[in-house]
Amino acid sequence: MALTQSLLRTVCGFLFFLACSEALKFDIEAKGGGDRSRERCIRNFVAKDTLVVVTATVDGHKGDGMKVDMHIKDAVGNEYGKPKDVVGEQRMAFTSHADSSFDVCFVNHFTGSRGVSHPFRHIELDIDIGADAKDWSAVQATEKLKPVETELRRIEEMVQEIVAEMDYLRSREQKLRDTNESTNNRVKWFAFSTMGMLVALGAWQVIYLRAYFRSKHLI
């Protein structure tokens, strides 16, 4: 009972932290076309077939001498969008194709030859995954739910996602444990075979040298 209450308190605290979290805010400096350090990426992990909504708000205006491009991709090579010259709010939704991390990358580069007095763009990035990415207002209107029922539905889906993530981590741990045990067994038998070969080689050397010395009538 005490373990269940502790688990519930932990889950509720985690959900409260997620609800209170804010968008990521940062400035990105404009660079020249040949500068390889000009790309800035934010990485997150997502399970397969999970809804992801990326909302980026970029300040400035078109024609100010800078241009911000976005690129959303995952670690296995899937592309989810490459909007160009982003100004204002840019919202992109996609469903992940694999259990993998994905990157939301930004590049700020100059568009003209004239100098820019303040070569920075301010970006606010918000990434919603799974239950957080759903439009719960639309769900509430479609299913005619009360606000409390809608919130409980949202929390239920978030808890289900946490349980699924724990199951995934447990399966990964099991695979790593099996790999570790298999590697240990291979190393053990390799060591035994190496030791046996060395013993056999030593015995063969003794027999060969004894036969050689006898043939030379040295012993």
Disulfide bonds with the S-S distance in Angstrom:
Cys41-Cys105 2.01
